[in-house]
Amino acid sequence: MKISWSPLAADRLENIYEYISVDNKAAAQKVVERIFKKVESLAKNPERGRKVPETNREEIRELFESDYRINYRIETKRVSILTIRNFKQILPDKDIK
């Protein structure tokens, strides 16, 4: 299954890197690499993530990596990465449309 990134998800990942790299560039790189690895695993098993509690939509799922929620949508032939947020943040509807 193909993986695609929304502009929002790509921006959030870049922001995560920039935020962590202020203190530690190596740690920032490791977090980003772990997020990419987790996302890549969805190509073989897209249903491995849990359903998102903020929505009743079956196709909207999430995985956790470090302190982050990776929110995605399962589509017919691809997985769309919608956003990445701190796990403490509530997912707003606008991020999953």
N, C-alpha and C positions, 0 to 999 in steps of 0.2 A: 504494500500500500504506500502511496506517495505521501510525503509530509510537506505541508506548506505553512508558512509563517505570515500572520497578518502584520501590517505595518505597526500596529499597536504593540504586539508581542515582541517584535524586533526592537522597537524603541525601548520597551521596558527592560529587555535583556541588556541593552547597551547602558541604560541607567544603572542597573544593578552592578555591572562591571565598573562603571565610573565611581559609584558610591564606595564600593569596597576598595578599589584601587587607591583611593586617597590615603588609606592606611597601609595597604599591603597588595601590591600588584600581583604577586604570585598567588595569594589567596583568591583574589578576584578571578584570575584565570582558571583556577581549579573549580570554583563555583560554576562558572560559565561552561566549562568542559563537562561537569557532572550534569548540568541542565541539558546540554546537547545530547549527551549519552542517554539520558532518560527519555528525551523526545524521540531519538532514533529508535528506541525499543518499541515505540508505538507502531512502527511499520509492520511488525510481525504480530503484535497482539494489542490492537487498539482498545479493546474492551477491558484491559487490565486496570485502568483507573476507576475510581469510584464515581458514582453520580454526584453532581454538585448539589449540596444541600439547599442553595438559594434558588434552585429552579427544579421543576418537575420534568424537564426535558431529558428524555432517555439518551439522546445523542450528545449531550454536553457532559463532559467528564473532567476529572482532574487527577493529576499525580503530584506528589510532593517531593521536593529535592531541597535539602538544606532548610532554609527558612522560607521557601517559596512554593506557591501553588502554581502549577502549570495547567491552565485551563484550555481545553480543546474540544473540538466538535468532530464526531465521526460522520463522515459522508460516504457516499457509495464507493468511490475509488481513492479517497484520500482522507487524511487526518489534517484538520486545520488548527494550528496553534493560535488561540484567540488572544490570550494575555498571560502574563506572569506577574504575580502579586505576592507581597509578603503574606504568609499564612494567617496572620492575625487580621487581615483586611477582609471586609465583606465584599463579595463580588457584585458590582453594580450591573444592572441589566444592560446598560449601554456597551459594556465590554464583551457581551456574548451575542450581540445581534449580528 
